[in-house]
Amino acid sequence: MAAGIVLVAFLPTLPPWYLCPVLVLPWLLAWRRRAHPLYALSLAFLLGVLWGLDHGYGVRRALLPTALELQPLLVRGRIHDLVQTTSSFHRPSLRFQLRVESCRRLSGGDCGADLRLLQLTAYEPAYTPRSGERWQFQVTLRRPRGLANPGGFDYEAYLVAHGISATGTALRDGALRLESASVLSIDHWRERLRDHLDDRLRAAAHRDLLLALLLGDGAAISREQWRTFRNTGTVHLFVVSGLHIALSGGAVLWLGRLWWRGPWGASRRLSYVLGCVPAFIAALAYALLAGFNLPIQRALVMFTILLWTQASWRENAARDGLITAFWLLLLGDPLAARDAGFWFSFIVVTAMLLTLCGHRAAAPARWRWWRTQWAIFAASLPVLLVLCGQFTALALPANALAIPWSTLLTMPLAFAALACDGPLPALAAPLWRAADWSLVGLSRYLQWLEHGGASAIWQPSRLDTPTLLCAAVFAVLMLLPRATPGRLLAPLLLVPLLWPRLDAPAPGALRVTVIDVGQGLSVLVETARHALLYDTGPVFGSGATVAELAILPLLQRRGVTRLDLLVVSHRDSDHAGGWRTVVDAVPVRGLLVGDALGAPGEAPCRAGQRWRWDGVEFEMLHPQAQRTVGNNNSCVLRIGNGAGSVLLSGDIERAAEHRLLARGGLRPTTVLLAPHHGSRTSSGADFIERLRPHYVVFSTGHRNRFHHPNAGVVARYQTAGARLFDTADSGALVFALDEHGVAQITEQRRRDRHYWQD
């Protein structure tokens, strides 16, 4: 049944609902064979498929209809989860979720949409909503949407899997508080406790980590800290996970067992039951305190099954509990199958069970800890390669100290301080300081490991499907008994990770990837042995760059370990926003700029610059001299291999187009990156007539506020016979050019389609 649910979660489209009875027909016809084992298995699989389809139809109904995007709406609902105070483009803002009760159009009438949960941002708000309160907001909404790039994080799938029907902006006008939070609202008490601890721990060096461990609020943890945790393989210690649920419930279970073994204890079987009840209550209380999100629900279900096997006084196979938890979680949330953390949890737990309950359980106790760590290390290798594109050998020494440190020192101190904070504040103060000092020591240890063992952070040069399958087979073999045939040869399966990438273009060919960066631009150009990056995308309001989410993962997926040239066409933030991120993360041999950035080693773009890489010609066409600053000073680069050519035009407008036409440097081109995202101030008729492009790409954001591309510009290109693409609709676009011209065009959104997309 779980397999049927998983299958539906990854379907690109859902079959029409009226075909569902057709799926049941074969099982009805085979009713006389119902005693056969295959009948029961196939029927369970069918039930899983039907369950997944029913959930899928519900997901599609809950999403914002396309016709309502960016339309002013009036919604009422209750604030869900914690309200986060952030900064966007140097403006104070609030970010919160609203569980929708009603939705109406401003013009009157119901929205006609079954909206459930909205993720809203209020910029410079004149109000302060609190968790658990009922509010009315005037909003503009969008369907869940994210960037679509090879190797990039699928934010859209993340939103949908977490039940978000739409994202948008809560406007200053129309906000009205309808009802205060109920005293029974868990979110209300969580926020009050968050505010209290935020003030109580103001002097603590690691207030952010303590809030994350106790309340699941990791919003204050910096990107640098997350990078350290990722590089040392210790992210799981600083988000509320199965480890913390097991610690809170397991400690109570152990204390309960001690209590009921006293002279006042009941029968041994009853004492097991009486010990499990408070353990479940403690684990549930901590899960609610930490937000009860999907990873916490997953951990609570697995811990509850463990308690059930203890209380039932039966000998249960560990695999049965694991499979039951797997099924229950998919039953409650079929789209959990799309969450990489879901698979990571079960793979790690399986590795631990094989070590503690399986064929390795007979090992001496002094070796069991290290064998468990090794099992987790081997099992997590393929998962971390998929999630992060890297694997760190620092995980073994980091977790060997960090796990017992956090579970035996930090967490007990933090829980004790929290318990004493109200009734015994004088005792709580030294406990808070001790918990903070323990995190100071742990953080310094992890930073020391990261800086001293940077070479142990392994980023393979290729991460294609066959290579990842080899890594998965390696992990399986390393978890099997020592006598398993071929186990000693398992390390050879990691050799493909060391091979150079095999999908590089042949000499004389090139691959051009127009990266989906939203409203901005970034293009990766690859030849047989060289790589060029043209522009680096925009900066988000929070200060993060799209380079972190889209460009660097793509470089990693393609095995690009260095950039032979970085071209930043001009200084606009949607083109140059991520140049520092790229330069800090990847060795860059050369840097050409349209406007001065102040970067070391930069040189200006100038018309007439030419070079040749692997049989491919590169020529800079513009600017001829530093006349202006801004769009018309953009670097214009022509790339060709004789059979086809690509023109990267930056943000040039009509004035620069006329100068290019006057100099006679323009020739017909195969692929044109439309100037200035298709703005009406560019792409003049004479410019298009001279180029006669076969393919035109607009690099725009979905429903962007500039309304790019302009309808008149689109019409001119269509009249010229060009085939048009837009990254807002297609995601990343890959053009492969060989000796015959354009050999292949790949649209990322068509390649990785989800069933909830229009």
C-alpha positions, -999 to +999 in steps of 0.1 A: +000+000+000+029+024+008+044+016-026+011+026-043+011+059-024+047+066-033+040+059-070+012+085-072+033+111-054+058+112-083+033+111-112+037+141-136-001+142-141-031+126-124-055+104-144-090+116-147-111+107-117-136+087-137-109+062-146-105+052-110-134+026-112-116+011-142-086+004-119-108-016-096-123-037-123-095-063-126-096-071-089-134-076-090-130-100-119-103-119-100-124-122-069-124-160-071-086-160-067-088-138-036-071-165-015-039-162-036-011-141-018-006-120-050-043-110-048-039-095-014-006-078-023-020-063-055-052-052-038-031-034-011-011-017-039-044-006-056-057+008-023-025+028-020-028+042-055-065+052-048-055+068-015-027+087-032-050+098-060-077+110-036-050+131-018-037+144-051-071+156-062-075+173-028-041+190-032-051+204-066-085+217-052-067+235-024-043+254-046-051+290-056-067+291-091-046+308-117-073+333-124-071+347-088-033+353-089-024+389-080-061+397-076-070+417-044-088+393-021-102+396+015-094+365+036-103+356+071-086+330+092-065+321+122-027+328+126-009+294+125+026+287+138+050+314+149+050+349+135+086+357+123+100+392+123+124+396+093+139+423+071+133+425+034+152+450+012+161+468+044+125+471+054+110+455+085+085+428+077+065+400+092+061+365+079+033+342+091+009+315+080-029+319+080-053+290+082-081+302+059-117+302+071-132+323+043-121+341+011-140+368-008-132+391-038-131+428-031-156+433-058-180+409-039-187+372-041-169+342-029-135+333-043-147+299-053-114+283-041-109+258-013-078+276+002-064+260+033-031+275+044-015+308+032+021+319+037+020+357+039+045+385+042+036+420+055+060+448+046+063+476+071+031+466+088+011+489+109-002+459+129+013+429+148-007+397+145-001+370+171-002+333+169-037+319+174-055+351+167-083+354+141-076+382+115-090+396+083-064+406+057-065+422+022-041+401+002-026+395-032-017+359-037+003+336-061+002+298-065+032+280-049+061+287-072+098+281-071+128+282-093+132+252-116+169+242-122+189+210-125+202+202-090+184+231-074+161+230-044+124+224-054+108+251-033+075+246-050+073+209-040+083+219-005+054+244-002+028+220-016+040+191+005+036+214+036+000+222+027+006+258+015-023+268-009-007+301-019+019+326-010+015+364-011+015+398+006-008+411+033-015+447+025-015+475+051-051+483+043-079+460+053-061+443+083-085+438+112-081+416+143-114+397+147-107+376+178-080+371+204-062+338+207-078+310+227-062+299+260-062+264+244-042+275+214-008+258+214+006+283+189-003+311+212+016+296+241+045+287+219+048+323+208+045+337+243+072+313+254+094+322+224+091+359+233+098+352+270+129+331+261+141+356+235+142+382+263+154+359+290+184+347+269+193+380+255+229+378+269+234+341+257+259+336+230+237+309+213+202+321+220+194+312+184+204+275+189+186+272+222+153+285+206+158+261+177+163+231+201+134+239+224+108+255+201+119+244+166+124+281+158+156+281+136+148+315+119+176+333+138+203+308+129+227+325+105+236+311+070+272+307+082+261+285+111+240+264+088+270+260+065+291+248+094+265+222+104+261+211+068+299+207+063+302+187+095+271+166+089+255+178+122+224+196+108+202+169+125+214+180+159+201+216+156+166+210+142+141+191+163+142+156+150+138+120+161+169+122+182+153+149+204+119+133+205+135+100+216+156+118+242+126+136+258+104+106+258+131+081+265+143+099+296+108+098+310+105+062+301+137+053+319+126+073+350+092+056+349+108+022+348+130+030+378+099+042+397+078+011+390+106-013+399+104-001+435+086-019+462+054-001+453+056-013+417+028-032+401+032-064+381+060-063+356+037-061+326+016-034+341+048-014+350+058-015+313+024+000+304+025+026+332+060+036+322+051+041+285+021+064+291+041+093+307+069+088+281+043+092+253+029+123+270+064+138+274+072+131+237+039+145+225+043+177+247+078+183+233+065+177+197+037+203+203+061+227+218+085+224+188+057+231+163+045+196+153+057+199+118+062+170+094+097+158+106+084+160+142+053+141+134+074+115+117+096+111+148+066+109+171+050+082+151+081+061+152+086+067+189+049+058+196+054+025+177+084+017+198+063+024+230+035+002+217+059-027+211+071-023+247+037-020+262+022-049+242+046-073+260+053-091+227+084-100+208+081-077+177+105-076+148+122-042+144+114-043+106+077-046+114+077-014+134+097+004+108+074-007+080+043+002+100+057+037+107+065+041+070+030+032+061+013+053+087+033+084+078+024+080+041-012+074+050-013+107+069+007+127+043+012+110+009+034+139-003+059+131+024+074+108-002+087+139-020+105+150+011+142+140+010+143+142+048+116+115+050+138+090+032+169+102+051+152+095+084+141+059+074+175+051+059+194+062+090+170+044+113+173+012+092+211+014+094+208+018+132+184-011+135+207-034+115+235-025+138+216-027+171+190-054+164+203-072+133+233-093+124+257-069+141+239-069+174+262-096+188+292-073+186+309-064+219+293-034+236+325-014+234+324-016+196+286-011+191+287+027+193+314+029+166+297+004+144+265+023+147+283+055+137+299+037+108+265+023+096+249+058+097+280+072+079+278+046+051+240+047+047+238+085+046+264+088+018+240+085-012+213+106+005+237+135+013+250+134-023+214+139-035+205+165-009+237+186-007+258+175-037+286+168-013+297+143+014+318+152+044+341+127+061+340+151+090+306+136+099+321+107+117+344+126+141+318+154+144+289+132+154+311+109+176+314+138+200+285+160+191+257+134+196+266+124+232+275+161+239+242+174+229+220+145+242+238+140+275+247+176+283+231+204+262+195+190+260+192+179+296+205+213+308+181+232+284+151+211+295+160+215+332+164+253+327+131+255+309+113+235+336+128+257+364+124+290+346+089+297+360+088+283+395+126+286+403+141+314+383+171+316+406+180+280+397+171+284+361+197+312+355+228+291+361+212+262+341+207+285+311+243+297+313+255+261+315+234+251+285+248+281+266+284+273+275+279+237+263+268+251+229+298+274+228+321+245+233+303+224+208+302+252+182+339+258+186+346+221+181+326+220+149+342+252+135+376+238+143+367+206+124+354+226+095+384+248+092+410+221+098+393+195+077+381+214+047+398+189+024+375+162+039+345+179+024+340+159-008+322+173-038+322+147-066+329+159-101+298+141-114+264+132-098+244+115-125+219+087-119+243+057-125+269+072-101+243+077-074+230+042-079+266+029-074+268+049-041+235+034-030+246-002-037+278+006-018+258+017+012+236-015+011+266-038+008+284-021+037+254-028+059+252-065+051+270-092+070+308-095+065+304-129+047+282-114+020+298-122-014+314-091-029+312-070+002+350-064+003+348-050-032+320-025-022+345+005-020+351+001-058+315+013-063+326+048-052+352+050-080+327+065-104+324+095-081+360+102-088+357+101-125+356+133-145+322+143-159+314+123-191+285+146-202+308+175-212+303+188-248+325+174-275+353+196-290+336+221-312+303+218-294+288+239-266+260+238-241+242+269-230+221+269-199+198+299-192+194+294-155+160+301-139+168+329-115+134+346-115+135+383-125+172+385-134+197+367-155+224+341-153+237+319-182+262+290-180+282+283-212+302+251-213+326+238-239+347+206-238+372+218-212+360+253-203+331+271-185+319+307-186+292+322-164+274+353-177+258+372-149+249+359-114+213+366-108+195+388-082+196+393-044+166+383-024+150+407+001+165+388+030+200+393+017+205+358+003+214+355-033+199+332-060+234+320-067+232+300-035+200+282-045+204+279-083+238+287-097+261+269-073+240+237-072+240+237-110+278+241-112+281+212-088+257+190-107+276+196-139+310+190-123+322+225-129+349+230-103+362+263-117+351+291-139+375+301-167+356+334-170+329+353-152+312+380-171+290+405-151+272+425-178+264+455-156+258+465-120+220+461-117+213+438-088+193+414-109+224+407-129+253+412-104+236+403-072+254+370-066+289+377-079+305+377-045+288+344-037+301+328-069+337+342-065+338+330-028+326+295-037+343+287-070+378+295-083+374+322-111+403+327-135+390+359-151+364+385-145+350+409-171+326+436-161+304+462-179+305+485-148+332+485-122+324+462-092+355+468-072+364+431-074+401+421-074+414+413-109+384+426-128+388+440-163+363+460-184+344+444-213+354+460-246+342+454-281+368+434-301+379+411-273+381+376-288+392+341-277+388+305-287+380+276-265+379+240-277+369+250-312+343+276-301+347+313-309+339+340-283+336+377-293+327+407-272+306+431-293+298+459-268+305+483-252+331+500-273+341+524-245+330+534-210+304+559-221+276+553-196+268+534-165+238+511-165+218+491-191+234+504-222+269+496-209+260+459-207+285+434-220+272+418-253+288+385-260+286+364-292+294+327-290+296+305-321+309+272-334+303+277-371+270+258-373+252+279-347+256+310-325+243+324-293+240+362-285+240+372-248+228+408-248+224+418-212+201+448-206+209+469-237+182+492-249+175+509-282+205+533-280+230+505-277+212+484-303+216+513-328+253+516-320+257+479-327+238+482-359+259+512-370+291+494-364+279+464-384+290+439-358+256+420-357+251+389-377+222+364-379+221+343-347+206+310-338+198+317-301+192+352-288+189+361-252+163+389-255+177+423-244+165+437-211+141+407-204+119+417-233+113+453-222+095+477-245+126+499-245+146+472-264+144+447-293+137+473-320+124+461-354+157+468-372+176+449-345+154+419-349+156+421-387+194+421-386+197+391-362+168+370-376+170+346-345+157+311-346+151+309-309+146+338-284+148+334-246+132+358-222+147+356-187+118+368-164+101+361-131+067+346-130+041+373-131+068+399-125+058+435-117+075+449-148+052+428-171+081+415-190+082+404-218+063+433-234+034+422-257+047+443-286+082+429-283+068+393-283+047+402-314+078+415-332+097+383-326+068+361-336+065+381-368+102+374-375+094+336-372+114+330-340+104+303-315+100+319-281+109+306-246+104+322-212+122+310-181+091+319-160+072+291-179+100+267-189+124+270-159+160+265-169+166+262-206+194+241-220+205+245-256+230+219-269+248+230-301+269+207-321+284+207-357+248+207-371+234+235-350+209+232-321+208+195-314+186+195-283+165+219-262+156+210-227+130+228-206+133+220-169+097+224-160+086+200-188+113+175-177+104+175-140+067+181-140+045+178-109+008+167-110-004+198-092+010+222-119-013+238-145 
